[in-house]
Amino acid sequence: MLLNPNAEEVAKIVVEEGVQAVTTGAGNPGKFMELWKNAGVKVIPVVASVAMAKMMERAGADAVVAEGMESGGTQKRNLQ
C-alpha cells in the first residue's frame, strides 16, 4: 500500500474504520506510524533487511515480517 498514490488517504481510513492491525510493504511506513499507534493500531511492516527491522522497532512497530530471497529478493547465482 505504501507505493499507492493514495497511501495517505488509506492510512487515515485505517484509523477511521477502526482497523486493529495493519501490515505494510514496499516502503517505509514511518510517516504513518504515529497516526496508527495513537489510534491503537498494531503495525507489522514487511522488512527486507536487519537495518529496516531495527528502524521499524525504533518507530514503534509491534512486529515485523522478514522478507528474504524466497519472496523475490536479490539473489547471487554462480553461472559457471
Order of alpha helices (4+ residues) and beta strands (2+ residues): alpha-beta-alpha-beta-alpha-beta
